[in-house]
């Protein structure tokens, strides 16, 4: 076999080449989720993103021998030598060059053993070509090959065979079991979803039990007693309320007592059920029966249904559950490994598709798969085309055009011709050829493709008897772990979803995709035109020069430079113009003095001041488009119409016709995964099924994306009735009894204009935070404000808006306890030691500190404090000569003089609330306990929890207690009564 060596030269001359470099990985801290530097460095070619490098590191998870030696008595071919490990020292592989050397060397050595090369130099060159295609990402093997391919040849480790994929459930339309099988598909999908939800809820509730025990700082026995550990009691009640079995709750507490971690809880949680994929085979006869509105007869029992009714039932199942997938034509058996062919990588720096490099890559990998396939296998593996949409965009072709379909068909035929040439060389089975596409429809960027196809295909002359299986040519979306390694702009045969992609290093956090930039240059745009197009799609990341709302206009209105800088920081961090322009970014003084806004307008519209300042919705949209871009090039005003058409989103029908054009040229399937809008109907799905039958597609999947209801559901608390009532009362009949159910919307409870509260200053992990509270007249918490200093504008605005959201929830009746349980012990920076708070000494985040403080202050949640409130000394409370009374001047420390208008020292007398003594007896089941008897009587030693709460008939004080004789006595005036 002749080897040309063109792939390695192409990689070296293009942007794909370069010296591989060591990249430091980022590790995620298991406790707080923060990123930190890892000790592991991975060698990757230049141009790989951090996501791709991390994905490769996740695949290289098996330690290999660090030192090897040539295997004795093994045949050496050129520099290709099987090796085995020496010693016990092992380490993880160092990166992509090591993977490429292992895979390419093992495949080349295996092919050389079977006489594929005339000289040893050809075998070495073949290995170099395979290795170059891997490091240049022209191809990407599946996860099994990256992990374990060639380890027996390179290290002497036993070869690991990846577990075979479970065969999908096959449903045939002409079978009498088809309707029942469709129902089972729906039932299985629902059951799997319910079990998954149940498993997650069970795990969360059981982990909360262990967390409540670990967080307890009291006596060890009290921590495991739900009667003394309030957090444990709440966790157990919530678990039982959510349906967790009592046995699981008891065993979770027993595991926590033994000191085991949460991993041991997996034995108490059922394994999720993986729904089995299903494929519905639809013959052409059924498609014709649907088109002609005829009856459809099932085999065996001869049952008859209307074809359109059965088709509608299929569409209903797909509309609801996204399955089964549809096959209108049969595909060859698919076994063995999969090699993904990255089509955009073959588009050279000269903006032409390199057909010669494409043929060499397909040829070499087809030979490698064929000569390494086991005898008797149905297929030597699969060569999968991927990235078709990005390739067409880079070549300047609209995905939905007929010319693009001709180009895709030409790619498929060139790959099929190459496989037929390999079959003649190796004696493998050969795929059939489709009709030659119109080569005159191919643009100049694909002239090499037209040139290769214009040559007449040689007649198929097999080298020997067809004793080997050959590879199958398919087109599919790679698995997520492989897709991440490609840094692809599109996958499979799908179009490019957006012209921009995320990039933290660019202003606004977005940039133009590589295929879109290349496409503009291919279509004749200048560099200036490309920059303007990128500004339109990705935005400027700034309001400077923006239409509608601009920095210049705000400066003319009197906004100072410091406020404009804060506004620009928010815009650069991705905040929309509507929410970036708020009272906290500008400052209340600027809003009043420069913009002329009144205090009530600032208070009411402080979150979004655009409309209050006088800007219209059109102004806001125009400024947003300038700052953050539109995300596409189809509406770029500076581009001609013919160029804008290239970047238009293709219809679902165009995507299906693209799949049909490819399948007419390849031996396998072209997997087409269609995503419908959430508001699509069952009739829309039925129409796509009919079109798939007409085109004869081999693998069609249809899934409806989420509608607006899915985004609304998590925000509705149905238990609290927090949703709008219907216009008319709802009536229902239960056992002949008419009930009229009237749902009322939650009413907002307004705070008094002059309200009580307190301000707590503290420092969390070196970050200063002020907590302001406002209370209703009855003392319940009604609002909070959070102020932080020396933080970014976006972070401060986020905390302020978060506080507003909590305040609105409190005023609509959301219990404070719900917020406390939701946010305590959340982990993120800043975190650490707390200074300035008398009950909390350490917090895992700002939110953890804030809601523990609110829980301690307003809910009596002593379990959330490191220092018990009875041990903390809030300004000498209860430490006077008489423990029950405070000096009058001490009251001013706890009641606002401004709120009471200076009346605190004159008319308020405060009594200390002595801590309750521990229970020493009583009935644990009823919750009644005896109070410890006090050594001395009178006000100096009386526990105020012993007062009955009734006023004294003589003096009016609420100091009446029960005496031993069953009567009552007043501690204040010594009144006694029966």
C-alpha angles and dihedrals in degrees: 000000000000119000119196105190094221097130095062090047092049091051092047093050097045136066087264091071130077138108113302113245134205112252122198112229125226115231125205117230109234093215105050104009094240123148119243137164117281127217090231120090121192126205111227134164116260116273096041113131122230088251091056093048091050090048091053090049090054090055095047093067102131120088115233131196112281094208125043138176133197112280112250118247091009118131114253117210113190106306092336106109128163110233140194133204126265122210131352099282112115135172140173116273115269101233149287097327089058091049092048092048092049096046098039094044095050094047094045092048091049091050092046092053088059093053099257094142133052095211137024089242090062090054091052091047090049090054090048091052093051091046093050092051089054098047090044090050093235084135134016121197122218121269094264093058093045091052103039111002112130096357090130090056098041102037108009091245116145113267112252117217114212116235113264117251114254111259112248121245107264117218121185120202094216092055120100089226092060097095092048092046091052089053090050090052089057093044092049092050092051093045092050091050093049093048091048092052091046092050093050094047091047092050093048093049095046092046089052089058092055091044092053090054095046093049093052113107099185133088113325094239093047090053091061094044113088089202091064101027106067094187091053091049092053092047092051093046091051092048092052091045090054092053101259107156116254090235090059092049092050093047092047090056090046091052090050090051089055091052098245121150128242093269089076089064090072089085089062094051123075117240114252117254113240107218111236112240115243131206121199113207110210117191122213090247090066091049090053091047090054092048092050094040092238134152121269121220121205120219125250101016095035095227114174128213135164107269094221092051091053090046089052089052090053090049091050092054092048091045091053103038108015091242161151105030117228130237116188092174133031122256128208119262112280116213136143130038126328126231113198114214109212101214099190090058090067092061101100131217088259087064094247130118108250100224093175093055089046092054093047092051094049091045098050095046092045089054091047093050094044096050093045097047117110117246115263094027116139092228137008090227137281134286105205124198114218137170097041094146093053091048093052092047091049088050092052098250128135110237094224097050127105089236090059090052090051090051092050090049090050090053091051093049094048090052091047092050089052091052090051090053089051090049090056090051098046103030093243130144113279129218122234124256125241129214113296110255125232103279094189089067092063115102125233092265088067097042092119089055090053090047094054093047094047088069111090114254111246117241115268108259111171117216093223141341113318095261099140132068114236130215121270119234112223139158117224146140111265121234116274094254090056096039089058091058092055097055083215127185089208137007134219114338093326121121124246106277098206136008092227134058134194118272120168091198094062128080107265091017096266139092139179115276116253093241091051092050092048090047092055091050091046090053090056102262118151124235089258091053090051091051091051091048090050091051089053095048103033100026132228096269088230142073092226107127093359121153117244099008116031139159089245092056093047090049090053088053089058103260107153124237094249092059091046090053090053089049091051091050090055092048092049090052090057102262115148118247091244093060099030090063098070140131094265094052094048100029127235093262092056090047091053103036103032103029098030097231119157123234094252091051090050091049094047100041101025094121093059118016100172096101092039091055090052105261118139128225089256089055091052093049092048092050092047091051090050094048102037104018132231097267095235142065098216090094099038104137095207095057124085118249093251091057095044089054090063091063099045117120110255120231123248089252090055090053092051092050089051090055090050091051091054096044091054088065105038134063097230137046134289106221109220115191111190122196115203125200115263091248095055115126133226088255089058090055091047091053091053090049090053091050091048089054092051092050093043095228118189100209120021123166122184123190129172115224123225119288124216090273091069090059091048099048098073091053095056119088102198093180090062094043089240097160136088120275123240117258092248128038115264117237126200134174120226117179091337091305114122114220122189109207114195116188115202122199116245111270122222115238110218122221119233115262090239107043141174127237142119141249120230119193118198142152119231115193090336094311116116116226131180120203116200119188132193124198139203119240090267092056098255117140112260107166143006134201124200120202123184128180132212092020130123119275093244093051093048092048091048092052092047093050090045089055090050091052091051091047093052090049092052091050091051091055104264105152114245088228090067091056092045093052091047099051109029116107094014109153127224138107135313094055139134138079118014119218125188099031120104096207106034122058103168134027133187092214143350091267091049090055095044097050094041087054091050091045092052094044102041106021102036089238097165089167089072094058127082089206117048113238090234089058096044115088108223098191096315097308109176094359099107128109089274110044095207098051133058125208111257092245090059091064090070089065092065105029120064111247089203093052094048091040094237097309098114101097093045107048110017124085117184126208121202116242101225115214116263117252121240117266115259102183147350140100112319093196095057096037093235114136133175117249116233111260112246118237094224133031130222134061094303094067107015116122105229090216086074094065114108094220094237120123121247110253090218107044102010095233119140092234100109116137136179114253127211093261094061093258131108132253132190115225092202102054101009091242113166128198143164 
